[in-house]
């Protein structure tokens, strides 16, 4: 048979031997029924009709991908097993690895172990709710950086409402978290300062009134002693009352020291020499199994202070270290040195609140123990008047230390953890008339003493 041929009258016939022609449309229909497809001359026409639609589809998809990739937040498309199927540019930048490494990873591998339960609870909530769920977790970037992130996740469903995956938005809130923590720290500092100020006013008021009343009591007791010298029983009772009054006066003096009202004649005093004298004084009170390591050869630790006040501070810190030893490894280390102001940093706790070293040099004394250590809650209260963790004691030792340190514009820093002992570091400004010596930078950073 020959091929198709078309006559002038608009009809076509199949083969040369065909006597009758028939319309083209009927021929195409016959070919389609025979499974031979479209008439060859119409294929280009059909292709031309499809090209604009295909082009529009490609443009639309590219537009959607560009919007997805340039979004200001990190977008992830997850499978039902939380494997990352797609990730936009922001997500790749946020989590660290490139696109080829991020796609195919499980999102859970970026979540810190401590937050895994929060992460999984988040997706359980997504499964049980048609709405988007929100949570906050910490994510670990590939470079080791920890980010605080807010996750917003919604389930992706098909026409049969079967969950086919998840769509997750990640918002990096690390900067907001830091600002929030700083605000909380400032609020806490303000509350602590208000508390400290209230305690100082209360202690000062009580001490002054208490002292005035005791002067009257002691004066009358002295008169009674002189008038009843021959009555031994009365004399003994009055002597006991006098002793109690003197102890009350001593407590009043300590409370005044806490509020910074201690008096005395100031002069140039060597912090190193004062520490040696205090150590000799208290070492006789320590049991023989206590090991004392002292490094008090530093020069230049000269301050302006009342010598008795400085000695009281050192003795209180040494006794505090000794009482903290308990049944632990019984060792106390004492060292002294001189620092530049910019080298003072890194303490767990520093008092007075908000203290900043001024320009110049500071004499430093470090006293460490190997005792039971202090937890965070105890650390916050150790300088409060009458606070004590011991069965005996008045709870004024460290309060007096803080009051006297405040009086001389210095600071007391504490570093401690439960079970790891404690280190108290005293900083006092070096006398301006004294020449600054080369500093020892190993004291404050906590390197072991020889």
C-alpha positions in Angstrom: 0.0 0.0 0.0 1.1 3.5 -0.6 1.1 6.4 1.9 -1.5 8.9 2.5 -2.5 11.2 -0.3 -4.7 14.3 -0.2 -6.9 15.5 -3.1 -7.8 19.0 -4.1 -11.3 18.6 -2.8 -10.0 18.2 0.8 -10.3 14.5 1.0 -7.6 12.0 1.5 -7.2 8.4 0.4 -5.1 5.5 1.6 -2.9 3.9 -1.2 -3.1 4.2 -4.9 -5.5 1.4 -5.4 -8.2 2.9 -3.1 -11.2 3.9 -5.2 -12.9 6.1 -2.6 -11.3 8.6 -0.4 -12.5 9.6 3.1 -12.1 12.6 5.3 -8.8 13.2 7.2 -10.5 13.3 10.5 -11.9 9.8 9.9 -8.5 8.6 9.0 -6.9 10.0 12.2 -9.6 8.4 14.3 -9.0 5.0 12.5 -5.3 5.3 13.2 -5.8 6.1 16.8 -8.2 3.1 17.2 -5.5 1.0 15.6 -3.0 2.3 18.2 -0.8 4.1 15.7 -0.9 7.5 17.5 -1.3 11.0 16.1 -1.1 11.8 12.5 2.6 12.7 12.0 2.0 16.1 10.6 0.1 17.2 13.8 2.9 16.2 16.4 4.8 19.5 16.0 1.5 21.3 16.6 0.9 19.5 19.8 4.4 20.1 21.0 4.1 23.8 20.4 0.9 23.9 22.4 2.7 22.1 25.4 5.8 24.3 25.4 4.2 27.5 27.0 2.6 25.4 29.8 5.9 23.6 30.5 7.8 26.9 30.5 5.3 28.4 32.9 5.6 25.4 35.2 9.4 25.7 35.2 9.3 29.4 35.9 6.7 28.9 38.7 8.8 26.1 40.3 12.0 28.2 40.1 10.2 31.1 41.7 9.0 28.8 44.5 12.5 27.4 45.0 14.0 30.9 45.1 11.4 32.0 47.7 12.1 28.9 49.7 15.9 29.3 49.6 16.0 33.1 50.3 13.6 33.0 53.2 14.8 34.9 56.3 14.2 31.8 58.5 15.6 28.3 58.3 13.1 25.9 56.6 13.3 22.2 56.6 11.2 19.5 54.9 11.4 16.3 56.9 10.3 12.8 56.2 8.2 10.8 58.6 11.4 9.5 60.2 12.6 13.1 60.7 15.2 12.8 58.0 15.9 16.1 56.3 14.7 15.9 52.7 15.1 19.6 51.8 16.8 22.5 53.5 17.0 26.1 52.4 20.1 28.4 52.4 19.4 29.7 55.9 19.1 26.2 57.4 22.4 25.2 55.8 24.0 28.3 57.3 22.4 27.7 60.7 23.3 24.1 61.2 26.7 24.2 59.5 27.2 21.5 56.9 26.7 22.1 53.2 23.5 21.1 51.4 24.9 17.7 50.3 25.7 16.8 53.9 22.6 18.2 55.5 20.1 16.5 53.3 19.7 12.9 54.4 20.7 13.7 58.0 18.4 13.2 60.9 17.4 16.5 62.6 17.6 14.9 66.0 21.4 14.5 65.6 21.8 18.2 65.9 19.8 18.3 69.2 21.8 18.3 72.5 21.4 15.0 74.5 19.9 17.0 77.4 17.2 18.3 75.1 16.3 15.1 73.2 13.2 14.5 75.4 11.9 18.0 74.6 12.6 17.4 70.9 10.7 14.1 70.7 7.8 15.5 72.8 7.5 18.3 70.3 6.9 15.8 67.4 4.5 13.8 69.5 2.5 17.1 70.0 2.6 17.6 66.2 1.1 14.2 65.6 -1.7 14.8 68.0 -2.6 18.3 66.8 -3.7 19.7 63.4 -2.1 23.0 64.3 1.6 23.9 64.4 3.5 23.1 67.5 6.3 25.3 69.0 9.2 24.4 71.4 12.7 25.6 72.3 15.7 23.3 72.2 19.5 23.7 72.0 21.1 22.7 68.7 24.7 21.8 68.2 26.3 23.2 65.0 28.9 21.2 63.1 31.6 23.6 64.4 30.6 22.9 68.1 28.6 26.1 68.7 25.5 25.7 70.8 22.5 27.6 69.6 19.2 28.3 71.4 16.5 27.7 68.7 12.7 27.8 68.5 11.1 25.1 66.4 7.8 25.6 64.7 6.5 22.3 63.1 3.4 21.3 61.2 2.6 17.9 59.7 2.4 17.6 55.9 -0.6 15.5 54.8 -1.9 14.1 51.5 -5.5 14.1 50.2 -6.3 11.1 52.5 -5.0 13.1 55.5 -2.1 10.7 55.9 1.0 12.3 57.3 3.7 12.2 54.6 6.3 14.3 56.5 6.9 17.5 58.5 7.6 21.1 57.7 9.8 22.8 60.3 10.8 26.4 60.7 13.9 27.0 62.9 14.4 30.5 64.5 17.8 31.2 66.1 17.0 32.9 69.4 20.5 32.7 70.9 20.9 36.5 70.9 17.5 36.9 72.5 18.3 34.2 75.1 21.6 36.0 76.0 19.8 39.3 76.3 17.2 37.7 78.5 19.9 36.1 80.7 21.7 39.4 81.0 18.4 41.1 82.0 17.8 38.4 84.6 21.3 38.8 85.9 20.8 42.6 86.2 17.5 42.1 88.0 19.1 39.6 90.3 22.0 41.9 91.0 19.6 44.8 91.8 17.6 42.6 94.2 20.8 41.4 95.8 22.0 45.0 96.2 18.7 46.0 97.8 18.9 43.0 100.1 22.5 43.8 101.0 21.6 47.5 101.7 18.7 46.5 103.9 20.9 44.1 105.9 23.6 46.7 106.3 21.0 49.2 107.6 19.5 46.7 109.9 22.8 45.5 111.3 24.1 49.0 111.8 20.9 50.1 113.6 20.9 47.1 115.8 24.6 47.3 116.6 24.4 51.0 117.6 21.4 50.6 119.8 22.7 47.3 121.2 26.1 48.9 122.0 24.4 51.9 123.8 22.3 49.6 126.0 25.3 47.4 126.8 27.3 50.5 128.0 24.6 51.2 130.5 24.5 47.5 131.6 28.3 47.2 132.0 28.5 50.5 133.8 26.0 49.5 136.4 27.7 46.0 136.7 31.0 47.7 137.4 29.4 49.8 140.1 27.8 46.8 141.6 31.1 44.9 141.7 32.8 47.7 143.5 29.9 48.0 146.1 29.6 44.2 146.8 33.2 43.2 146.9 32.6 41.2 150.2 29.6 39.2 148.9 31.2 36.4 146.9 28.0 34.9 145.5 26.8 38.3 144.2 30.2 39.0 142.8 30.3 35.7 140.8 26.9 36.4 139.3 27.9 39.9 138.3 31.2 38.7 136.9 29.3 36.2 134.6 27.0 39.0 133.5 30.0 41.2 132.8 31.6 38.4 130.7 28.4 38.1 128.7 28.2 41.8 128.2 31.8 41.9 126.8 30.9 39.1 124.3 27.9 41.1 123.3 30.1 44.2 122.8 32.4 42.1 120.6 29.4 40.9 118.5 28.3 44.6 118.2 31.8 45.4 117.0 31.6 42.7 114.4 28.3 43.9 113.1 29.7 47.4 112.8 32.6 46.0 110.8 30.1 44.3 108.5 28.4 47.6 107.7 31.8 49.3 107.2 31.7 51.4 110.3 34.9 50.0 111.8 37.4 52.6 113.1 41.1 52.6 113.6 44.3 54.2 112.4 45.3 53.4 108.8 48.9 52.9 107.7 50.9 51.0 105.1 50.6 47.3 105.8 52.1 44.3 104.0 49.4 41.8 103.1 52.0 39.1 102.8 53.5 39.8 106.3 50.0 40.0 107.8 49.1 36.6 106.3 52.3 35.1 107.8 51.4 36.4 111.3 47.8 35.2 111.0 48.9 31.8 109.8 51.2 31.4 112.7 48.4 32.4 115.1 45.8 30.0 113.7 48.1 27.0 112.9 48.2 26.2 116.7 44.4 25.8 116.5 44.6 23.3 113.6 44.8 19.6 114.1 48.2 18.0 113.3 46.8 16.1 110.2 46.1 19.4 108.3 48.7 20.1 105.6 49.4 23.8 105.0 51.0 24.9 101.8 52.2 28.5 101.9 53.7 30.7 99.1 54.1 34.1 100.8 57.3 35.3 99.3 55.7 37.9 96.9 56.8 41.5 97.4 54.8 44.6 96.7 51.6 43.6 98.4 51.4 46.8 100.4 48.0 48.3 101.2 46.6 51.1 103.3 44.6 49.6 106.1 44.2 49.2 109.9 46.5 46.3 110.7 44.1 44.7 113.1 41.3 44.8 110.5 43.5 43.1 107.9 44.6 40.5 110.3 41.0 39.8 111.3 40.1 39.3 107.6 42.9 36.8 107.1 42.2 34.9 110.3 38.5 34.6 109.5 39.3 33.2 106.0 41.8 30.7 107.4 39.4 29.5 110.1 36.6 29.2 107.5 38.9 27.1 105.3 39.8 24.8 108.3 36.2 24.3 109.4 35.2 23.4 105.8 37.7 20.5 105.7 35.6 18.0 107.7 36.7 14.4 106.9 37.9 15.3 103.4 41.5 15.5 102.3 42.7 18.0 104.9 44.8 20.5 103.0 44.9 24.4 103.0 46.9 26.4 100.5 47.8 30.1 101.0 49.5 32.4 98.5 49.9 36.1 97.8 50.8 38.3 94.9 50.2 41.5 93.0 48.0 42.0 90.0 47.1 44.5 87.4 43.4 45.4 87.4 42.8 44.0 83.9 44.1 40.6 85.0 41.3 40.2 87.6 38.5 38.1 86.2 36.7 34.8 86.1 35.4 34.3 89.7 32.2 32.3 90.4 31.1 34.9 92.9 32.4 38.3 93.7 31.4 40.7 96.5 30.6 43.6 96.9 28.0 43.3 94.1 28.9 45.0 90.9 32.5 45.6 92.0 34.9 46.5 89.2 38.7 46.9 89.7 39.8 50.4 89.1 43.0 51.2 87.2 46.2 50.3 89.0 47.5 47.4 91.0 45.9 45.1 93.5 47.4 43.0 96.3 45.9 39.5 96.3 45.7 36.8 98.8 44.4 33.3 97.9 43.2 30.8 100.5 42.1 27.3 99.2 40.8 24.3 101.0 40.1 20.7 99.9 36.8 20.5 101.8 33.3 19.7 100.9 32.8 22.7 98.6 29.7 24.9 98.3 26.6 24.6 96.1 25.2 27.5 94.2 22.5 28.3 96.7 24.9 28.3 99.6 27.3 30.5 97.7 24.6 33.2 97.3 24.2 33.4 101.1 27.7 32.9 102.6 28.2 36.6 103.2 24.9 37.2 104.8 25.0 38.1 108.6 24.3 35.1 110.9 24.3 32.6 108.0 26.2 29.5 108.8 26.4 25.9 107.6 28.1 24.8 110.8 26.6 23.4 114.0 28.5 26.0 116.0 29.4 29.6 115.1 27.8 33.0 114.9 27.7 33.3 111.1 29.6 36.6 111.2 33.0 35.5 110.0 32.6 36.1 106.3 30.2 39.0 106.9 33.0 40.8 108.7 35.4 39.9 105.9 33.0 41.5 103.4 32.5 44.6 105.5 36.2 45.3 106.0 37.0 44.5 102.3 34.3 47.0 101.3 35.7 49.6 103.7 39.1 49.4 101.9 37.5 49.4 98.4 38.5 45.9 97.7 36.7 42.7 96.8 36.4 39.0 97.9 36.0 36.4 95.1 34.9 32.8 95.6 35.2 29.8 93.4 33.7 26.5 94.6 31.9 23.3 93.6 30.4 20.6 95.7 33.0 18.0 96.6 35.9 20.1 95.1 36.7 22.5 97.9 36.7 26.3 97.7 39.0 29.1 97.0 38.6 32.6 98.5 40.6 35.4 96.9 41.0 38.8 98.5 41.8 41.9 96.4 42.9 45.2 98.0 44.3 48.2 96.1 48.0 48.6 96.4 49.0 51.8 98.1 49.5 54.5 95.5 52.8 55.6 97.0 54.2 52.1 96.6 56.0 51.1 93.4 54.2 48.4 91.5 56.1 45.1 91.2 56.0 42.6 88.4 52.7 40.7 88.7 52.3 36.9 89.1 49.6 35.9 86.7 49.3 32.3 88.0 47.5 33.1 91.2 44.0 34.0 90.2 43.6 31.4 87.4 43.8 28.6 89.9 47.0 26.8 89.0 48.2 24.4 91.7 50.6 25.8 94.3 54.0 24.2 94.8 
